Amino acid sequence: MNEKIKYGLSAAVLALIGAGASAPEILDQFLDEKEGNHTTAYRDGAGIWTICRGA
């Protein structure tokens, strides 16, 4: 089974985990892939204006 399908993680995130990257580095990569990296305000899924990537 494809690792991306099984765990929902990209090869880049899995590589960071395998290389022993810190949790903040792994989370940053994951959030960039899932939500992008916005520098301007946008509406999140609940319709709330944010720039914080769900944090």
C-alpha positions in Angstrom: 0.0 0.0 0.0 1.2 3.5 -0.8 2.6 5.2 2.3 0.8 8.5 1.4 -2.5 6.7 1.2 -2.0 4.6 4.4 -0.8 7.4 6.7 -1.8 10.6 4.8 1.8 11.9 5.0 3.9 13.0 2.1 7.3 11.7 1.2 8.8 15.0 2.4 7.2 14.7 5.9 8.2 11.0 6.2 11.8 11.9 5.2 11.9 14.6 7.9 10.7 12.1 10.4 13.2 9.5 9.2 16.0 12.1 9.4 15.1 12.9 13.0 13.9 16.4 12.4 12.4 18.4 15.3 8.7 18.5 15.8 8.4 22.2 14.8 10.2 21.4 11.5 7.9 18.5 10.8 4.7 20.4 11.7 5.8 23.4 9.5 6.2 21.1 6.5 2.9 19.4 7.2 1.0 22.7 7.5 2.6 24.1 4.4 1.4 21.1 2.4 -2.1 21.0 3.9 -2.9 24.7 4.3 -0.2 26.6 2.5 1.7 29.5 4.0 -0.5 32.6 3.9 1.0 36.1 4.4 -2.4 37.8 4.1 -5.7 37.2 6.0 -8.1 34.6 4.6 -11.3 32.9 5.7 -10.7 29.5 7.3 -13.2 26.6 7.0 -15.5 28.1 9.6 -15.5 31.5 7.8 -13.3 33.2 10.4 -10.7 35.6 9.1 -7.2 34.3 10.1 -3.5 34.3 9.2 -2.4 31.7 11.8 -2.6 28.4 9.9 -5.1 27.0 12.4 -2.7 27.4 15.4 
